[in-house]
Amino acid sequence: MSALSNSNFSRRSLFRAAAGMAAAGTLAACGSNNGRGGGSGSGKQLTQMFHAYGEAGTEQAIKRYAAAYKDANVTTQWITSSDYESKLFATLLTKSAPDLFEFHPQIQLVKSGQVADLSDLIDPVKSDFNPADIKSHTVDGKIYGVRMIDDPQFFFYRPSLLEKAGVKVPETLDELIEAAAKLTTGKVKGLYIGNDLHAVINPMIWSAGADTLNDKNEIAYHTPGVVEGIKKMRKLFTSGDLLLDAPTDYWDPSSLSQGLCAIQFCGMWAMPQFQKALGDDIGIFPFPKTIDSGKQSVYNGGWSMFVNAKGSNVDAAKEYVKWLWIDQKKYQEDWATSYGFHIPPRASIAASATKLKSGLPAEGVKLFNEFGHFDNIGWTQAMITALEDVFADSVRKGGDPEAALDKADKAVNRELKKLFG
């Protein structure tokens, strides 16, 4: 289950549908015959909207859970469009808006009154959730949205290729650049970080010892370490050792598993596919230190369930959310570990998830716990775009990083003023 990160909406190609599912069938969001719950004759009708996860069995699982619910008829809209974000926001403005939808914590949804306060559902079990997941969904002491899965992202690599090239696992960005050069042979590129490079913007910032915003909702990314990191990314981009224009984006494991590169940035969701393709010849490491004084980092993406506060079935929708995402622990563990690997956001479920107890998944959990960074609910789409523009100007085109960051600062500060005064 690929994770479109709140810290990076423009990873729209994340929706695996873009790579194949869209070509295979029409949009599954129009009919009413897709995933009805059993219902109890109460006549309540609910609609939930999901993006099309790439792993086999995900659509069937969500519809199976809905069918087991007896207090309403739950219809599932499974969006196989490559741009779930646009589809969702367009639909929310219409009479056919869903009662529930999955997305990422975004302060605009709260400020506009689009999402319902779910504190009353979560408070009784709040201590069982990862505190960082609670924080990333909280505004003014109220919790909006229930986290369903946590999706850490790492560099995946083939130990056999590193050993053959005499390369140790990189711990700094400089070492990663050197490794990419040594591992580039013939048709195999040393490194793949996605076709638009956007997936690594935030990890590079965190690994420079900086952040997107500080606790006072002020700019925290414009530091000498980040400037240095941008210059290093430019060096990597022009080195000839980076895989560019791969057939699928970074969320799909095939670039590494099919031998197009030796190291690939990807998510924990792809571990089963990597293991199936490469057996034991697969390892992971966090985003390395951008500068010597920085710290390795792991971006934690994931998906959350929200209730449409402007819908006509708010109470019934909240009851369903409580039933499925609070009470049904068996379904929650199934969703997190049966279709790719994800970390359950609830400690009690994570503790019992046997598939995450050993080997590569256990290593992923360890890196997540040690180096994880979560969504910042105040980091908006306009801010995300501003930093993507910095990469476009400075990494792709070789422009001055300071000038690009100054331009970004203006855009981000405009947003911050709108949101926080």
Secondary structure, 3 states (H helix, E strand, C coil): CCCCCHHHCCCHHHCHHHHCHHHHCCCECCCCCCCCCCCCCCCCEEEEEEECCCCCCHHHHHHHHHHCCCCCEEEEEEECCCCHHHHHHHHHCCCCCCCEEEECCCHHHHHCCCECCCHHHHHHHHHHECHHHHHCCEECCEECCEEEEEEEEEEEECHHHHHHHCCCCCCEHHHHHHHHHHHCECCEEEEECCCCCHHHHHHHHHCCCCCCECCCCCECCCCHHHHHHHHHHHHHHCCCCECCCCCCCCCCCHHHHCCCEEEEEEEHHHHHHHHHHHCCCCEEECECECCCCCCCEEEEEEEEEEEECCCCCHHHHHHHHHHHHHHCHHHHHHHHHCCCCCECCEHHHHHHCHHHCCHHHHHHHHHHHHHEECCCCCCCHHHHHHHHHHHHHHHHCCCCHHHHHHHHHHHHHHHHHHHHC
